[in-house]
Amino acid sequence: MADPANRQEVEIKYRLPDAAGHERLRQRLAALGARPAPIRHEENVLFDSEGGGLGQRRAILRIRSINGGAGGTLTYKGAPTQTNGVKSRAEIEVAVADAAAMQALLAALGYKPMNSYRKRRESWHLDNMEVSLDTMSIGYFCEIEGPPAEILALGQRLGLSDDQIELAGYAELVKRPPS
């Protein structure tokens, strides 16, 4: 059995100029034989201690609810490392039946909500990779998650360029003032 504490999230994020970028990617993904998954609407709430210890370590503690449901996922992400725009970090996820109760539990442990953001996610599956088309109030994005050696190659096959790589995570991007 795989050790959940050793799970690594490996991904790259591209910033797209507009919704037309998502449409171009949908067409390319379909042409490559990718399979779409149902669209999800996510509510992400990020937590930290009063002193900001997680943020200081560049770690994330998050509850994600899907499509307004009562349940969700509790996620811990460790500090990221990046190589050529590909980000790798430890990730531990646990399904929770009651996101509000989990938030109360985190509060009892000294964690409080520090930030939140909503995202519309359209995921596609191709071979052993997941391509997500994300729409947020801060813009349009494409994330590719999978084996490190294959991520950049798929980005090129999809017509994405290195100058579109977004190094910041969503947690950081939603904190920035609008440009």
Secondary structure, DSSP 8 states (H G I E B T S, - for coil): ---GGG-EEEEEEEEESSHHHHHHHHHHHHHTT-EE---EEEEEEEEEETT-HHHHTT-EEEEEEETT-S-EEEEEE---EEETTEEEEEEEEEEES-HHHHHHHHHHTTEEEEEEEEEEEEEEEETTEEEEEEEETTEEEEEEES-HHHHHHHHHHTT--GGGB--S-HHHHTTS---
